[in-house]
């Protein structure tokens, strides 16, 4: 079963708008009779990406939408652009980093009925499979009215793609290039895209091996999600045990401590031991946790995960993306400290597209915008642009073992050679890494 979504989860687009509607600033509620430009804070991250199987493009375009007057413009834009994810995955087997889109020239005006019109320019990082010809042109088709996404979904579901997880999440499967699909001009905005090969595409970058081993310890936190059912034979449960067993085999002086099950934590195990790296004994700590659904976990999960994540060198999440809910939840629950480098592996379906600003903003807050303006100085991600399938923990173990090999370091391109090509895995945040072999 792919680690994609749980059918009962609501649409990210609807969720984004619902969160925005929870707050109604008086200045916005008063009306938007004149066009006003928003502050530069609408900008997203300047994304850099390493990938063996994909090439990185900047999709630059202008668009517009209708949104509730009190909804922040960026929230509405991200909700609208979720439909690009469906279009790219179903049409070309590529994807885009929707949550990290860079937005500028935002102009808002009154649209009547308590709504506003938002015009904007955007640069969207897109990963395109290397097996596909480089596009010379592309037209983005997205819903015009974000206050009526449910009506849009009902009208075009089955005509322009077919929902996999329910009509509310039709954005996940929307394909305006499907045979027989015609989208009415009143329902959608069509934008001609300027396509450029991204200057931020990187190669030959290394994880920050020296920073990981600076304290003579390697701390790993691995969270596994139930894939099918809460049984010992579930793929997630078996993957957790395999990661524990394989890690234990490489350690000496092993201590393995099982935690008590709780409402949100089906199982937790603390594994400690030592390993020789570069002729020196280094302490290894692996905190492994199994949960039903990360987004629904409670304080009992946070009590274990929070402190462990704060000191982690490697954080692994392997399970359903939950249409982004589980990815958002991991970002919200992760603790960070200033100056701590971390490598995060998101092994869920399309986790490349679901990641928003949560992790980055925490890093910026901890380190200061002057030192860490993009929140990537101490943070690298490995994520899947396409649906992912279980590998019994092999890729997570690959990254862990790489951290043990500072004397024989591998680049991210080297490491990605062992990742399943069908996942279209990519690394991002690595452009500012400084490690070089001696």
C-alpha positions in Angstrom: 0.0 0.0 0.0 1.4 3.4 -0.9 2.2 5.8 2.0 -0.1 8.4 0.5 -3.2 9.4 2.3 -5.8 8.3 4.8 -9.2 8.5 3.0 -11.0 10.2 5.9 -8.7 13.2 6.0 -10.0 16.6 4.8 -8.7 18.6 1.9 -5.6 20.7 2.6 -7.2 23.5 0.7 -10.3 23.5 2.8 -8.2 23.1 5.9 -6.0 26.1 5.0 -9.0 28.3 4.5 -10.7 27.0 7.6 -7.7 28.0 9.7 -7.6 31.4 8.1 -11.3 31.9 8.9 -10.7 31.3 12.5 -9.1 34.7 12.8 -10.8 37.9 11.5 -8.5 41.0 11.8 -10.6 44.1 12.1 -8.7 45.9 9.4 -9.5 43.3 6.8 -13.1 42.8 8.0 -13.7 46.5 7.4 -13.5 46.0 3.6 -11.1 46.2 0.6 -12.7 48.9 -1.5 -9.3 50.0 -2.9 -6.5 47.9 -4.3 -3.7 47.4 -1.8 -0.4 45.7 -2.1 0.6 43.3 0.7 3.9 43.3 2.5 6.9 41.4 1.2 6.3 38.8 4.0 4.3 36.9 1.4 7.5 35.6 -0.1 8.4 31.9 0.3 11.7 30.1 0.5 14.4 30.2 -2.0 14.6 26.5 -2.6 17.6 24.5 -3.6 17.3 20.9 -4.6 19.5 17.9 -5.3 18.0 14.9 -7.2 19.4 12.1 -9.3 16.1 11.4 -11.1 14.5 14.8 -11.4 15.5 18.2 -12.8 14.5 21.4 -11.1 12.6 24.2 -12.8 11.2 27.5 -11.7 7.6 28.0 -12.9 7.1 31.8 -13.0 3.5 33.0 -13.7 0.8 35.5 -12.7 -2.6 34.5 -11.4 -5.6 35.6 -9.4 -8.2 34.2 -7.2 -11.3 35.0 -5.1 -11.1 34.4 -1.3 -12.9 35.3 1.9 -12.0 38.9 2.8 -10.4 37.9 6.1 -8.2 35.0 4.7 -4.5 35.9 4.4 -3.5 36.1 0.7 -0.8 33.5 1.0 -3.2 31.0 2.6 -5.6 31.3 -0.3 -2.8 31.1 -2.8 -1.5 27.9 -1.4 -5.0 26.4 -1.3 -5.5 27.3 -5.0 -2.1 25.9 -6.0 -2.8 22.6 -4.4 -4.5 21.7 -7.6 -1.1 22.1 -9.4 0.1 19.1 -7.5 -2.6 16.9 -9.0 -2.0 18.2 -12.4 1.8 17.5 -12.3 1.6 14.1 -10.7 -1.1 12.8 -13.0 0.2 14.4 -16.2 4.0 14.2 -16.1 4.9 12.3 -12.8 6.5 15.4 -11.4 5.5 17.7 -8.5 5.9 21.1 -7.0 6.8 22.5 -3.6 3.4 24.2 -3.1 4.0 25.2 0.5 7.3 26.9 -0.4 6.1 28.9 -3.4 7.6 32.4 -3.6 4.8 35.0 -3.9 5.3 38.7 -4.8 3.3 41.7 -6.2 0.2 40.7 -4.3 -2.7 43.1 -4.9 -6.0 42.8 -3.1 -9.3 44.4 -4.1 -13.0 44.1 -3.2 -14.9 41.3 -4.9 -18.2 41.9 -3.2 -20.2 39.6 -0.9 -17.6 39.6 1.8 -14.9 38.4 -0.6 -11.7 39.8 -2.1 -9.9 39.4 -5.4 -6.2 38.6 -5.0 -3.8 39.1 -7.9 -0.2 37.9 -7.6 3.0 36.8 -9.2 4.6 33.5 -8.2 7.7 31.4 -8.7 7.0 27.7 -8.0 9.8 25.2 -7.6 8.9 22.2 -9.8 10.7 18.8 -9.9 10.4 17.2 -13.4 11.4 13.6 -14.1 14.6 13.4 -16.1 13.0 10.7 -18.2 10.6 13.4 -19.6 11.6 15.9 -22.2 12.3 19.4 -20.9 9.0 21.4 -21.3 9.1 24.4 -23.6 5.7 25.7 -22.4 3.2 24.8 -19.7 -0.2 26.2 -18.8 -1.3 26.0 -15.2 -5.1 25.6 -14.7 -6.4 26.2 -11.1 -9.8 27.1 -9.6 -10.6 30.7 -9.6 -12.8 30.9 -6.5 -11.3 29.4 -3.4 -14.6 30.0 -1.6 -16.3 27.5 -3.9 -13.8 24.6 -4.0 -16.3 22.0 -3.1 -18.5 23.0 -6.0 -15.5 22.9 -8.3 -14.6 19.5 -7.1 -18.1 18.1 -7.6 -18.3 19.6 -11.1 -15.0 18.3 -12.4 -14.4 15.1 -10.4 -14.7 12.3 -13.0 -14.4 14.7 -15.9 -10.9 16.0 -15.2 -9.4 13.2 -13.2 -11.0 11.0 -10.6 -10.6 11.4 -6.8 -8.7 8.7 -5.0 -9.6 9.7 -1.4 -12.9 11.5 -1.7 -14.3 14.4 -3.6 -13.1 16.9 -0.9 -9.5 16.0 -1.9 -10.0 16.1 -5.6 -7.1 18.6 -5.8 -4.8 15.5 -5.3 -6.0 13.9 -8.6 -7.1 16.9 -10.7 -5.8 16.6 -14.3 -6.9 19.4 -16.7 -5.2 17.5 -19.5 -7.3 14.3 -19.0 -9.1 13.1 -22.1 -12.4 14.9 -22.4 -11.7 17.5 -19.8 -12.8 21.0 -20.5 -12.7 23.5 -17.7 -15.1 26.5 -18.0 -13.3 29.9 -18.1 -15.6 31.2 -15.3 -14.4 28.4 -13.0 -10.6 28.5 -13.5 -7.6 30.7 -14.1 -5.2 29.7 -16.8 -1.7 31.0 -16.5 1.0 30.7 -19.1 4.2 29.7 -17.3 7.7 31.0 -18.0 9.9 27.9 -17.5 13.6 28.3 -16.5 16.1 25.8 -15.2 16.6 26.7 -11.6 19.9 28.2 -10.6 19.4 26.6 -7.2 19.7 23.1 -8.6 22.7 21.6 -6.8 25.0 18.6 -7.1 27.9 17.2 -5.2 26.8 18.5 -1.8 27.4 16.5 1.4 25.5 16.3 4.7 27.2 18.2 7.4 29.1 15.1 8.7 31.4 17.1 10.9 28.6 18.8 12.7 26.8 15.5 13.4 29.9 14.0 15.1 31.1 17.1 16.9 29.7 15.8 20.2 30.9 12.3 19.6 27.3 11.1 19.5 24.7 10.3 16.9 21.1 10.8 17.9 18.3 9.4 15.7 14.5 9.7 16.1 12.4 7.5 13.9 8.6 7.7 13.8 6.7 5.0 12.1 3.1 5.2 11.1 0.6 2.3 10.8 0.0 1.6 7.2 -3.0 -0.8 7.1 -4.0 -2.0 10.6 -2.7 -1.9 14.1 -1.3 -5.4 14.2 2.3 -6.7 14.7 2.3 -7.7 11.0 1.5 -4.2 9.8 4.1 -2.8 7.4 4.9 0.1 9.8 5.3 -2.2 12.8 7.6 -4.6 10.9 9.6 -1.7 9.5 10.2 -0.3 13.0 11.4 -3.7 14.3 13.7 -4.1 11.3 15.3 -0.7 11.8 15.9 -1.5 15.5 17.4 -4.9 14.7 19.7 -3.6 11.9 20.9 -0.7 14.1 21.5 -3.0 17.0 23.7 -5.3 15.0 26.2 -2.6 14.4 26.5 -1.5 18.0 28.5 -2.7 21.0 27.3 -2.4 24.6 23.7 -2.3 23.5 20.9 -1.5 25.9 17.4 -1.8 24.6 14.5 -0.4 26.7 10.9 -0.8 25.7 8.5 1.9 26.8 4.9 1.5 27.9 2.2 1.8 25.3 -0.1 4.8 25.6 -3.1 6.3 23.8 -1.0 7.7 20.9 2.1 5.6 21.1 1.5 2.0 20.2 5.1 1.1 20.9 8.3 3.0 21.8 11.9 1.7 22.1 15.1 3.4 23.2 18.2 1.8 21.8 21.7 2.9 23.0 25.2 1.6 22.3 28.5 2.6 20.8 30.0 2.4 17.4 33.5 3.1 16.1 33.8 6.0 13.7 37.2 7.2 12.7 38.9 5.2 15.4 36.8 6.7 18.2 33.9 5.3 20.1 30.7 7.3 19.4 27.5 6.9 21.4 24.4 6.1 19.3 20.9 6.7 20.6 17.9 5.6 18.6 14.4 6.6 19.7 11.8 4.6 17.7 8.1 5.2 18.0 5.0 3.6 16.3 1.8 5.6 16.1 -1.6 5.1 14.4 -1.8 8.5 12.8 0.7 11.3 13.7 -1.8 14.1 13.1 -4.1 12.7 15.8 -1.4 12.0 18.4 -1.7 13.6 21.8 0.5 14.9 24.6 1.7 11.4 25.4 3.4 11.3 22.0 4.9 14.8 22.4 6.3 13.9 25.8 8.6 11.3 24.1 9.1 12.9 20.7 9.7 16.5 21.7 12.8 16.1 23.8 14.2 13.4 21.5 13.7 15.6 18.4 15.4 18.5 20.0 18.8 16.7 20.1 18.3 14.6 17.0 20.9 14.6 14.2 18.6 12.5 12.0 14.8 12.6 12.1 12.9 9.9 10.1 9.2 9.9 9.5 8.0 6.8 7.6 4.3 6.4 7.1 1.3 7.9 5.4 1.6 11.6 4.5 -2.1 11.9 5.3 -2.5 14.4 2.4 -0.1 16.6 4.3 -1.6 16.5 7.7 1.0 14.1 9.1 3.9 16.1 7.6 2.5 19.3 9.1 2.1 17.6 12.4 5.7 16.4 12.5 6.9 20.0 11.8 4.7 21.4 14.6 5.8 18.8 17.1 9.6 19.0 16.4 11.7 21.0 18.8 14.8 22.8 17.7 17.7 24.6 19.3 20.1 27.1 18.0 23.1 25.9 16.1 21.9 22.3 15.8 22.3 20.7 12.4 19.5 18.2 11.5 18.8 15.9 8.6 15.1 15.1 8.2 13.8 12.3 6.0 10.1 12.4 5.1 9.3 8.9 3.7 5.7 9.4 2.8 3.8 9.9 -0.5 4.5 13.2 -2.1 6.0 14.6 1.1 8.2 16.9 -1.1 5.0 18.8 -2.0 3.4 18.9 1.4 6.1 20.5 3.4 5.4 24.1 4.4 7.3 26.7 6.3 7.0 25.0 9.7 10.5 23.5 10.1 12.2 26.5 8.4 10.4 29.1 10.6 11.5 27.3 13.7 15.1 27.3 12.6 15.0 31.0 11.7 13.5 31.8 15.2 16.2 29.7 16.9 19.2 31.0 15.0 18.1 34.5 14.0 17.2 35.7 10.5 20.6 37.4 10.0 22.4 34.1 10.5 19.8 31.7 9.0 17.6 33.7 6.7 16.0 30.7 4.9 16.0 28.3 7.8 18.2 25.9 6.0 21.7 26.6 7.5 21.2 23.8 10.0 18.5 21.8 8.1 18.4 19.4 5.2 15.5 17.4 3.9 15.1 14.2 1.9 11.6 13.8 0.6 9.6 11.9 -2.1 8.0 13.9 -4.9 5.8 10.9 -5.9 3.9 8.1 -4.1 6.1 6.0 -1.9 6.2 2.4 -1.0 7.7 0.7 2.0 11.3 -0.6 1.9 11.5 -2.1 5.4 13.5 0.9 6.6 16.3 0.5 4.1 16.5 4.2 3.0 16.3 5.4 6.6 19.1 3.0 7.6 21.1 4.2 4.6 21.1 7.8 5.9 22.0 6.6 9.4 24.9 4.6 8.2 26.1 7.5 6.1 26.5 9.6 9.2 28.9 6.9 10.6 31.2 7.3 7.6 32.9 10.7 8.0 36.1 9.0 7.0 34.5 7.9 3.7 31.8 10.5 3.1 29.2 10.2 0.4 27.5 13.1 -1.3 23.7 13.3 -1.5 23.9 12.3 -5.1 25.8 9.1 -4.0 23.2 8.4 -1.4 20.2 9.0 -3.7 21.4 6.2 -6.0 20.1 3.7 -3.5 16.7 5.3 -3.2 13.8 3.8 -5.2 13.6 5.7 -8.5 9.8 5.5 -8.5 9.7 7.8 -5.5 11.5 10.7 -7.3 13.4 11.5 -4.1 15.1 14.9 -3.7 17.2 16.7 -1.2 16.6 20.3 -0.4 18.1 22.9 2.0 21.6 21.5 1.2 22.9 24.4 -0.9 24.5 26.2 2.1 26.3 23.1 3.4 30.0 23.6 3.9 31.4 20.1 4.7 34.2 19.0 2.3 36.3 15.8 2.6 39.8 16.4 3.9 
